[in-house]
Amino acid sequence: MPSPLQFKRRLSLLAGWAADRRVPRPLRPAVFGTYARLTGADLTEMRGRPVDHASLGQFFVRRLKDDARTFDPDPAVLPSPVDCFVQANSPVESGHVVEAKGRSYPIRDLLAGVGDDVELEGGHQLTLYLGPKDYHRIHSPLDARLAEAVPVRGERHSVQPSVLERRKVLSVNERVVLRLESDRGPFFMVLVGALIVGRIRVVGVDPSHSGPVTPPRPFARGEEIGRFEMGSTVVLVTPPGFMRPAPGAARGATPRLGEAIGLLDAERHP
C-alpha cells in the first residue's frame, strides 16, 4: 500500500496528466464554460478565446488582456503579485508567523535555508491564497533580481483556508523558495504547491535547478515571474523595515494583481 504522501503525489501526477490531455475543439466551449461557471472564473478578461486553449492545463494558466490588471503607480506601494484571498497577515515574532487563525510555524522552516543571512525578526509575511477562479500567473511586485530559486520536496496537502486552520501545511508542502534582491534589499516569495499542484514554473529557471541564479535574472515591476499549473498559495516574506501592510492586505481581503498590499518604508536601505 502506498503511503499517504505517495498517494497524494500519484494523485497530483494523475491530475497533471489529465490536465494536459487535448480537449476536442468542439467540446472546448462547453468544458471551459462549465469550469468557469463552477468556479466563478471571469472569461471576459482573458486574452483570446476559450476554444484557443487545447487542454484544461492551458486554460488554467490563461493569460489576461493587457488592460485587465493595473499596477498601482505609486512607487511607495507594494503591489500584490497575484489575484488572491489574504489567508494570513502577520509580523515575524520570535521566529514565527501565522499560518491561519490560531496556528503558527517557524518562518525558517518555510524558507528551507534560503536567506539564513537575512534578519527577519520584526519583518512581515503575507499568505496569499489563489482559488480555482483566479488568474494563476505570478508577477514580480517590484523591480528585482532573482538571486536564488530552491525547490523543496514535501507533502501535498490542500492549501484551502479551511485546511490551514486545522493543520500545518505551508512549511511542509512542496514549494519553490525565491530570493529576490531589490534596491530596498532582499525579500522572498515562496510558491507553495498543493494537493493537485505538481508543477510550479519559474520564468527562465529550469525546473531541476536548485540554488543561486547566476547571473541573477532581472524582473521589472509587474513582469511575470512564475505560474502554478493548478491553484495554490504565495507567501511573501519581507525583512524588518521593508514594508507595512496596507488596508488591502487585511485577512480575508481579496486584492487583485497590482493592487496595494503594502506600504514601502521610505527609510529602508539594503
Secondary structure as GFF3:
##gff-version 3
##sequence-region A 1 270
A	DSSP	alpha_helix	4	19	.	.	.	ID=ss1
A	DSSP	three_ten_helix	25	27	.	.	.	ID=ss2
A	DSSP	alpha_helix	28	39	.	.	.	ID=ss3
A	DSSP	three_ten_helix	43	45	.	.	.	ID=ss4
A	DSSP	three_ten_helix	50	52	.	.	.	ID=ss5
A	DSSP	alpha_helix	56	60	.	.	.	ID=ss6
A	DSSP	beta_strand	77	79	.	.	.	ID=ss7
A	DSSP	beta_strand	85	91	.	.	.	ID=ss8
A	DSSP	beta_strand	96	100	.	.	.	ID=ss9
A	DSSP	beta_strand	103	106	.	.	.	ID=ss10
A	DSSP	alpha_helix	107	111	.	.	.	ID=ss11
A	DSSP	beta_strand	124	129	.	.	.	ID=ss12
A	DSSP	beta_strand	137	139	.	.	.	ID=ss13
A	DSSP	beta_strand	144	152	.	.	.	ID=ss14
A	DSSP	alpha_helix	161	164	.	.	.	ID=ss15
A	DSSP	beta_strand	175	182	.	.	.	ID=ss16
A	DSSP	beta_strand	185	192	.	.	.	ID=ss17
A	DSSP	beta_strand	200	202	.	.	.	ID=ss18
A	DSSP	beta_strand	211	219	.	.	.	ID=ss19
A	DSSP	beta_strand	224	228	.	.	.	ID=ss20
A	DSSP	beta_strand	233	238	.	.	.	ID=ss21
A	DSSP	beta_strand	243	245	.	.	.	ID=ss22
A	DSSP	three_ten_helix	247	249	.	.	.	ID=ss23
A	DSSP	beta_strand	260	264	.	.	.	ID=ss24
###
